[in-house]
């Protein structure tokens, strides 16, 4: 049974996560900082807003950073009651429909962190929306250590919310704390720190690599690392939803599944509903939890963040999360893949040039 006194807890059920998060926010006495890709004008978004309003009235500092694209569903004036009571609310990179819309406008803040009182940190996959209440997520609650490191990251992001960043190294430094690493990405064709960290871990794997991702469009270097690991005897498992909430990604990813399967990568399809968790576990010893998907767009265009480490209690929970996910997953059917229709193959080919944007 989970208690709020545990130093680390990995949530897979959004409803349990939201209950714990609200309880933690209700107990805040100093500050609440939220950085998220999406917040909805729905039962979840309204509940979060109402909690923040109560804490503002009690003197708690509130800062909220929402991506302008992901937060576009929020009606004008949704946060007015918060700002009227002293909250600082910023929308990351507001969309400008001009010649820059497909370059700068495509660079979104996909990070998802919640910070409370230098004591509690949440990092993971879940947005503040009602529609994902029945999805399978991955959100890690951290009590105590690491809070100050995430606080510095949040403040950096809060300051550059509407700026084009040229000196990216200032905002991408690896942060080490004990047996943890915080790895960040910003839009870049060359840096892609998270992808490079994943490739390093996969290349060093000796026994097992397990990946959970809702959208799976790995670039050539990642595919190569996965296939080479499988061919040298490492058990490589990739768990993806049978059907995600983005049909175009599902169509395009099929192009990669057959060759990966033939190279020895074991692909599993999560069946009950949408799988939105984003996890990596290598050799049952090193975990990653955070916001990026295993796709071009996350690694190349998005502001992302992961926590990597070897903390045994987190490793056990990530391992259990993956085990339970696999219990509700079917094996990839290669024979059925070979028989997929010509129209599906056509759309795979048609979408291929846009793989970086999906």
N, C-alpha and C positions, 0 to 999 in steps of 0.2 A: 504494500500500500504506500503510495506516494505521500510524503509530508513536506511541508514548506521548509523544513529544517535540513533536508538533504542538500549536499553541496552541488550535485549534478542530477538533472532528470531530463530524459529525452522523451518528448511527447510525440505520439503519432496521431492522436485523436484531437482535432481542432477544438472540440467542445471542452475537453478537459484542459487543454492549453488555455482557452479563453477564460475559464473559471479561475485557474491559477493566476493568470496575468491580472485579472480584475482584482483578485484578492491582494496581490502584491501592490498594485497601484493604490488600492484603498488604504494600505498601510504606509504609503510614502509620506515622508515628513520634510524632505528637502527639495527633490526635483524628480521630474519624469521627462525623459527624452525619448521620442519615438522617431525612427527613420524607417519608412516603408515605401514599397512600390505602389501599393493600392490600398485605399480605404473606401468602403461603400456607404452610400446613403441608405442604409438598411439596418436591420436589428443589431448587427454587430457593430457597425460604425457608430450608430447612435448611442449604443451602450458605452462604448469607449469614450465618446465625446462627453456623455453625462458624467462619467467618473472623473474625467479630467476637469470638468467644470466644478465639481464638488471639491476637488483638491486645490484648484485655484482659489476658491473662496476660503480655503483653510490656510492659504499662504504658501502653497507649494509652487515652485517654479516649473513651468511647462513649456517645452519646445517641441515642435512637431515639424518634420521634414517629409513631405510627400512628393513623389515623382509627379510632374505635371501631366504626363501621359496616363500613367496608371491611376491617378486621382481624378481623371476627367469626369468620372461618373458622379462625383460629389457635386451637388447643386451649389450654385453661387450663394454665398451667405451661410453655408453649412457650418463654417468655423467662426462666424461673427460673434457668437455668444462667448467663445473662448477668448478671442482677441480683445473683446470688450472688458474682460476681467484680467487682462495682462499676459495672456499666452502669446508666444511668438510662433507664428505659423508661416512656413515658407514652402513654395512649390518649386521643385527642382527642375531647372531648364524648361521654362515655359515654351510651348510649341509656337514657332513663328512660321506661318505658311508663306514662305518666300523661297528663293533659290537654294536656301540652306536647309530646307526641311528634311531632305534625305541624307544629310551628312550630320551636322550638329544636332538637328532635330531628332535623329534616330538614336542618339546616345542617351540612354535612360539610366536612372538610378534604381537598380534592382535589389539593393541591400535591404535587409529586414532585421533591425535590431531594436530592442527596447531596453532602456537603462533606468534604474530606480535607485537613487540615494547612495551611490558608490557601493551598493550591496548586491543588487540583483541585475543580471544581464540575461536577455533572451536573444538567441540568434538562430536563424533557420529559414524555413521555406514558406511559412504561412503569412498571407496578407490579412488585413482586417476587413473581411467580407463575409457575407452570409452564404454566398453560393458555394463556398468550399467547405461547408460544415460537415459534409459526409465524405470528404476526400481523405486520403492517407497522407499525412504530412510528416515533417521532421523538424522539431523545434527544441533546442537545448536550453534549459534553464540553468544558469550558473549562479551560485550563491557565494559571495565573498570575493575571492581573487579574480583578477582580470578586469574588474569593473573600471578601474582608472584608465586602462589601455583603451577600452572601447569608448570611454568618455572622450578621450583625446581625438579618436577617429570621428566620432559624431560631431564634435565641435569644428573639425576641419571641414567636414562635409557641409555643415550648416553655413559656414562662411563662403564656400565656393558654389553655393546653390545655383547661381545664375551667371557663372563666369566660365569662359573657356580657359582650361588649364594647359599651359605650355610646359611648365617645370613639373612633369608628372612624378619624377623620382621623389619629390618632397612629400607626395601623398601615397606612395607605394612602398615605403620602407617596410621590410619584414619586421614584425614585432614578436619578440620571444619573451615568454614568461614561464619559467620552470620547464615543464615538459609540453608546453603549448606553443604554437605559432599562429599568428594572425596574418593571413595572406590576403591582399587586396588587389583588385583590378580596376583600371580605368580604361576608357576607350583607346585602343592602340592596336595597330596592325602587327607591331613587332614585339611589344613587351609581353602581354598575355601571361602575367605571372602565375595565375591559378592553373592555367593549362600546362605550363611548364612544370609546376610543382606536381601535378597529377602524373605527367609523363615520367618524371623522375621516380615517383613512388611505384609506378607500374613497372618501370624498367628494373627497379631494385627488388621487386617481389620475388619470393622464392617458392611460395606455396599456393597462395590464393589472392585473387583480386575480385572484389564484389562492388558493383556499381548499381545505384538506384537513381533513376532520373525520369522525370515526366516527359521530357523532350530530348530525343537522342539523335543528334546529327553531328557526330564527331568528325573533325577534320582529318586530313591524311595522316598527320603525325600521331594523333591519338589512335586512329585505327591501326596504324602500323605498330604502335607500342602494344596494343591489346592483342593483336594477332601474333606478334613475336613472343609475347609472354605465354600465350596458349601453346605455341609450337615448341617452347622449351620446357613444357610440362607443368606450367602454372595453371591451376584451375581458375578460369576467368568467367565470371557470371555477370550478366547485365540484366537488370530487372526494369522493365518499362511497362506502362499501362497498355492494355489491349486497345483501348481507345482513350486518347487524351481529350482535352477540351479544345485542341487546335487541330482540326482535321487535315490542314495542309501539311503540317509537320508529320502526321501519321502517314500520309501518302508518300512523302519524300523519304522518310526514314527507311521505308521498305527496300529502297534501292541498296542500302548498306547491309541489311540483315542477312541476306543469303551469303555473300562473301565472308562475312564475319563468322557465320555458322560453319562454313566449310573450313575456315582456318582454326576451328576448335573453340571459338567463343560460345559459351552456353547462354542462350538468350531465353529469358522467361517473360511471359506476358501476364501482368496483374489483371485479374478478371473482375472483381466486385464493382469497382467504380474507378474514378480517376485517382491515379497515383501521382502525388505532387511532391513527394519527399525527394531530397537531394543529398545523397550519402555516398561515401567511398570508404571501404575497409580493406586494408592490405595486410595479408598474413595474420589476420586476427590480432594485430598489434597496433596498427596506426589507422586512425579514423580521420575523416573530414566531414564536417557538417556546416552548412551555410546556404547561400542563396543561388549559386549558379547552376544552370542546366548544363548537360553535356552536349553543347551545340556551338556552332560558329558564333551565333549572336551574343551569347553570354560572354564568351572569351574575348571577342573582338570589339564589341560595341558598348558593353554595359559596365556600370559601376557595380562590382560584385564584392563579396567578402566570404571567407571561409575561416573556420577554426580547425587547425590540424593538431593532433596530439596523440599521446600514448597513455593517457590516464586510464587505468584499468577499469574503473567503474563506468566510464563513458564507453569504452571499447565493448564491454559486456552488453550495454544497452543498445549500442548500434548493431552488434551481432544478433541480439534478440529481435530487434526491429526487422532486420533483413530476413531472419529465419521465419518470422511470422508472415512477412510479405510473400516469401516463397511458398508458404503453405497455401496461399490463395492465388497461385500463379500456375499457368500452363506452359508446357514446353513450346518453343517455337516450332512450327510445322513447316519444315523445309519443302516437303513435297507439295504442300498447298501453296507455298510461296512461289514455287516454279510454275504452278498452274494459274497464277494471278492473271487477270484479264489484260487484254491489249490496251484497254482504256486506262487502266491503272499504270501500266508501263509508260504510256504516253504522257500522263501527268507527272510521273516521276522525272521523265526527261524534260518536260516543260518547266517544272519548278526548280530544276537543278541550278540554273544561273542565279536564282534568288535565295539560295541556301543560307547565305550570310545574313539575310534579313528576317528569316522566319523564326 
